[in-house]
């Protein structure tokens, strides 16, 4: 099994959602998704792991390397997940952890409403098998 990813750029923070299992066979795809996010955004990156079923040791290393890569690019990384493994990962990487995406987005200021100039969300990219509504965990 591999992962699926979905990137949404926003004025206050970009969101990279990942679904599936981040095992050895998915590390390259995950690294590519992070590279895609780095190339298309410039603010904080919220890495939403709430739809991720887990990760292998190689997946853990890929997540850690992503945090380092973003730090080198002067882009903060923040994790979105509610699990013991995510809390340990956030501590290892020394990045903020949010329990859900709503809380993470709220930490970056109010969302623009429809009457405000400019879009609330920017372009969206995702893998071809990203579900329209990912399953809740």
Buried (B, 14 or more C-beta within 10 A) or exposed (E): EBBBBBBBBBBBBBBBBBBBBBBEBBBEBBBEBBEBBBEEBEBBBBBBBBBBEEBBEBBBEBBEBBBEBBBEBEBBBBBBBBBEEBEEBBEEBEBBBBEEBEEBBEBBEEBBEEEEEEEEEBEEBBBEEBEEEBEEE
